[in-house]
Amino acid sequence: MDAGDYVFFSGQTAYNAKDYNGETCDITTQTKRCFAHLEDVMEEAGVSFDDVIKVNVYLTGMTHFNDMNNVYQTYFHTPFPARTCVAVYELPLGADVEIECVVKRP
């Protein structure tokens, strides 16, 4: 959703791509795919990960946190955007991670 200076991106999972064929993957691969999906829609909006100010991460278990965080850290630089990370009972399409973000246009 475009709100002028801010753009709010809906949560992305590894499994909500148009070409998803039902295969499952580990948390590292899922996290990479979440960011790839976010990158695609951010590119359409003319912004990048450098413009992200807030990230929400939803995990089906905090046991996934370190693996998710290892990938997360490759997409952002210091100072990192504000982040919330919570464990939830389940996510759409059987995913183990969903990531959404807010961007401030440069």
C-alpha atoms as an extended CHARMM CRD file, in Angstrom:
* protein
*
       106  EXT
         1         1  MET       CA              0.0000000000        0.0000000000        0.0000000000  PROA      1               0.0000000000
         2         2  ASP       CA              1.4140000000        3.3490000000       -1.0340000000  PROA      2               0.0000000000
         3         3  ALA       CA              0.9170000000        6.0360000000        1.6220000000  PROA      3               0.0000000000
         4         4  GLY       CA              2.9040000000        8.9050000000        0.1370000000  PROA      4               0.0000000000
         5         5  ASP       CA              6.3350000000        8.9270000000        1.7780000000  PROA      5               0.0000000000
         6         6  TYR       CA              5.7390000000        5.4180000000        3.1340000000  PROA      6               0.0000000000
         7         7  VAL       CA              5.0840000000        2.1150000000        1.3980000000  PROA      7               0.0000000000
         8         8  PHE       CA              3.7080000000       -0.8440000000        3.3660000000  PROA      8               0.0000000000
         9         9  PHE       CA              4.4930000000       -4.2490000000        1.9000000000  PROA      9               0.0000000000
        10        10  SER       CA              2.3270000000       -7.2450000000        2.7050000000  PROA      10              0.0000000000
        11        11  GLY       CA              3.8720000000      -10.2970000000        4.2830000000  PROA      11              0.0000000000
        12        12  GLN       CA              5.6750000000      -12.6390000000        1.9310000000  PROA      12              0.0000000000
        13        13  THR       CA              6.2860000000      -16.3400000000        2.3860000000  PROA      13              0.0000000000
        14        14  ALA       CA              8.4300000000      -18.6680000000        0.3380000000  PROA      14              0.0000000000
        15        15  TYR       CA              5.3160000000      -20.3430000000       -0.9870000000  PROA      15              0.0000000000
        16        16  ASN       CA              3.1960000000      -17.5010000000       -2.3580000000  PROA      16              0.0000000000
        17        17  ALA       CA              4.9710000000      -17.1050000000       -5.7120000000  PROA      17              0.0000000000
        18        18  LYS       CA              2.9800000000      -17.5620000000       -8.9140000000  PROA      18              0.0000000000
        19        19  ASP       CA              5.2370000000      -20.4630000000       -9.9090000000  PROA      19              0.0000000000
        20        20  TYR       CA              5.0290000000      -22.2630000000       -6.5370000000  PROA      20              0.0000000000
        21        21  ASN       CA              4.5510000000      -25.9650000000       -7.2010000000  PROA      21              0.0000000000
        22        22  GLY       CA              4.0340000000      -27.3610000000       -3.7000000000  PROA      22              0.0000000000
        23        23  GLU       CA              7.6070000000      -28.1920000000       -2.7120000000  PROA      23              0.0000000000
        24        24  THR       CA              8.7440000000      -27.4160000000        0.8230000000  PROA      24              0.0000000000
        25        25  CYS       CA             12.1650000000      -26.1660000000        1.8820000000  PROA      25              0.0000000000
        26        26  ASP       CA             14.2270000000      -25.4110000000        4.9690000000  PROA      26              0.0000000000
        27        27  ILE       CA             14.0250000000      -22.1470000000        6.9070000000  PROA      27              0.0000000000
        28        28  THR       CA             17.1450000000      -20.6780000000        5.2830000000  PROA      28              0.0000000000
        29        29  THR       CA             15.7460000000      -21.1970000000        1.7940000000  PROA      29              0.0000000000
        30        30  GLN       CA             12.3120000000      -19.9790000000        2.8700000000  PROA      30              0.0000000000
        31        31  THR       CA             13.8180000000      -16.7840000000        4.2970000000  PROA      31              0.0000000000
        32        32  LYS       CA             15.8020000000      -16.1470000000        1.1100000000  PROA      32              0.0000000000
        33        33  ARG       CA             12.6320000000      -16.5720000000       -0.9380000000  PROA      33              0.0000000000
        34        34  CYS       CA             10.6940000000      -14.1930000000        1.3380000000  PROA      34              0.0000000000
        35        35  PHE       CA             13.3210000000      -11.5420000000        0.6950000000  PROA      35              0.0000000000
        36        36  ALA       CA             13.3700000000      -12.2970000000       -3.0370000000  PROA      36              0.0000000000
        37        37  HSD       CA              9.5870000000      -11.7800000000       -3.1930000000  PROA      37              0.0000000000
        38        38  LEU       CA              9.8930000000       -8.5540000000       -1.2000000000  PROA      38              0.0000000000
        39        39  GLU       CA             12.6860000000       -7.3750000000       -3.4880000000  PROA      39              0.0000000000
        40        40  ASP       CA             10.4720000000       -7.9480000000       -6.5400000000  PROA      40              0.0000000000
        41        41  VAL       CA              7.5940000000       -5.8360000000       -5.2270000000  PROA      41              0.0000000000
        42        42  MET       CA              9.9280000000       -3.1950000000       -3.7980000000  PROA      42              0.0000000000
        43        43  GLU       CA             11.5870000000       -2.8440000000       -7.1950000000  PROA      43              0.0000000000
        44        44  GLU       CA              8.1590000000       -2.2390000000       -8.7590000000  PROA      44              0.0000000000
        45        45  ALA       CA              7.6060000000        0.5510000000       -6.1960000000  PROA      45              0.0000000000
        46        46  GLY       CA             11.0230000000        2.0880000000       -6.8920000000  PROA      46              0.0000000000
        47        47  VAL       CA             12.5150000000        1.4170000000       -3.4560000000  PROA      47              0.0000000000
        48        48  SER       CA             15.1000000000       -0.9760000000       -2.0360000000  PROA      48              0.0000000000
        49        49  PHE       CA             16.1580000000       -2.6730000000        1.1840000000  PROA      49              0.0000000000
        50        50  ASP       CA             18.2180000000        0.4390000000        1.9610000000  PROA      50              0.0000000000
        51        51  ASP       CA             14.9130000000        2.3010000000        2.3830000000  PROA      51              0.0000000000
        52        52  VAL       CA             13.3390000000       -0.1630000000        4.8490000000  PROA      52              0.0000000000
        53        53  ILE       CA             12.5630000000        1.3420000000        8.2590000000  PROA      53              0.0000000000
        54        54  LYS       CA             10.5250000000       -1.4670000000        9.8940000000  PROA      54              0.0000000000
        55        55  VAL       CA             10.3910000000       -5.2330000000        9.4810000000  PROA      55              0.0000000000
        56        56  ASN       CA              7.9780000000       -7.7360000000       11.0070000000  PROA      56              0.0000000000
        57        57  VAL       CA              9.0230000000      -11.3860000000       11.0020000000  PROA      57              0.0000000000
        58        58  TYR       CA              6.6500000000      -14.2000000000       11.8670000000  PROA      58              0.0000000000
        59        59  LEU       CA              8.1080000000      -17.6470000000       12.6430000000  PROA      59              0.0000000000
        60        60  THR       CA              6.3290000000      -20.8900000000       13.4580000000  PROA      60              0.0000000000
        61        61  GLY       CA              8.9280000000      -21.4540000000       16.1760000000  PROA      61              0.0000000000
        62        62  MET       CA             11.7520000000      -19.4920000000       17.7330000000  PROA      62              0.0000000000
        63        63  THR       CA             13.9970000000      -22.4580000000       16.9890000000  PROA      63              0.0000000000
        64        64  HSD       CA             14.1080000000      -20.9470000000       13.4730000000  PROA      64              0.0000000000
        65        65  PHE       CA             15.3610000000      -17.5590000000       14.6890000000  PROA      65              0.0000000000
        66        66  ASN       CA             19.1270000000      -18.0280000000       14.2130000000  PROA      66              0.0000000000
        67        67  ASP       CA             18.8130000000      -19.4630000000       10.7040000000  PROA      67              0.0000000000
        68        68  MET       CA             16.3720000000      -16.7230000000        9.6910000000  PROA      68              0.0000000000
        69        69  ASN       CA             18.5610000000      -14.0520000000       11.2840000000  PROA      69              0.0000000000
        70        70  ASN       CA             21.6690000000      -15.2430000000        9.4100000000  PROA      70              0.0000000000
        71        71  VAL       CA             19.8580000000      -14.5360000000        6.1380000000  PROA      71              0.0000000000
        72        72  TYR       CA             18.2210000000      -11.3420000000        7.4430000000  PROA      72              0.0000000000
        73        73  GLN       CA             21.5960000000       -9.8050000000        8.2420000000  PROA      73              0.0000000000
        74        74  THR       CA             22.7220000000      -10.1520000000        4.6250000000  PROA      74              0.0000000000
        75        75  TYR       CA             19.9300000000       -7.8300000000        3.4270000000  PROA      75              0.0000000000
        76        76  PHE       CA             20.4020000000       -4.9400000000        5.8580000000  PROA      76              0.0000000000
        77        77  HSD       CA             23.2570000000       -2.7820000000        7.0980000000  PROA      77              0.0000000000
        78        78  THR       CA             23.9180000000       -0.9350000000       10.3290000000  PROA      78              0.0000000000
        79        79  PRO       CA             21.8800000000        0.7450000000       11.5960000000  PROA      79              0.0000000000
        80        80  PHE       CA             19.4130000000       -2.0910000000       11.0730000000  PROA      80              0.0000000000
        81        81  PRO       CA             15.7430000000       -1.2100000000       10.6000000000  PROA      81              0.0000000000
        82        82  ALA       CA             13.4480000000       -1.6030000000       13.6060000000  PROA      82              0.0000000000
        83        83  ARG       CA             12.2730000000       -5.2050000000       13.8200000000  PROA      83              0.0000000000
        84        84  THR       CA              9.6480000000       -7.2620000000       15.5450000000  PROA      84              0.0000000000
        85        85  CYS       CA              9.9590000000      -11.0430000000       15.4960000000  PROA      85              0.0000000000
        86        86  VAL       CA              7.2550000000      -13.2470000000       16.9640000000  PROA      86              0.0000000000
        87        87  ALA       CA              6.3690000000      -16.9130000000       17.0010000000  PROA      87              0.0000000000
        88        88  VAL       CA              2.9340000000      -17.8070000000       15.6710000000  PROA      88              0.0000000000
        89        89  TYR       CA              0.9590000000      -21.0170000000       15.6150000000  PROA      89              0.0000000000
        90        90  GLU       CA              0.9260000000      -21.3570000000       11.8300000000  PROA      90              0.0000000000
        91        91  LEU       CA              1.3710000000      -19.3830000000        8.6090000000  PROA      91              0.0000000000
        92        92  PRO       CA             -0.3160000000      -19.4860000000        5.1910000000  PROA      92              0.0000000000
        93        93  LEU       CA              0.5350000000      -22.3340000000        2.8300000000  PROA      93              0.0000000000
        94        94  GLY       CA              2.4210000000      -24.2210000000        5.5650000000  PROA      94              0.0000000000
        95        95  ALA       CA              5.3090000000      -21.7320000000        5.5830000000  PROA      95              0.0000000000
        96        96  ASP       CA              7.6200000000      -21.4270000000        8.5950000000  PROA      96              0.0000000000
        97        97  VAL       CA              8.4740000000      -17.7350000000        8.0460000000  PROA      97              0.0000000000
        98        98  GLU       CA              6.6310000000      -14.6810000000        6.7570000000  PROA      98              0.0000000000
        99        99  ILE       CA              8.2540000000      -11.2660000000        6.4130000000  PROA      99              0.0000000000
       100       100  GLU       CA              6.6680000000       -7.8530000000        5.8730000000  PROA      100             0.0000000000
       101       101  CYS       CA              8.1810000000       -4.3930000000        5.8770000000  PROA      101             0.0000000000
       102       102  VAL       CA              7.6140000000       -0.6500000000        5.7840000000  PROA      102             0.0000000000
       103       103  VAL       CA              9.7130000000        1.5740000000        3.5340000000  PROA      103             0.0000000000
       104       104  LYS       CA             10.2360000000        5.3350000000        3.6300000000  PROA      104             0.0000000000
       105       105  ARG       CA             10.8010000000        6.7160000000        0.1640000000  PROA      105             0.0000000000
       106       106  PRO       CA             14.2020000000        8.4230000000       -0.2070000000  PROA      106             0.0000000000
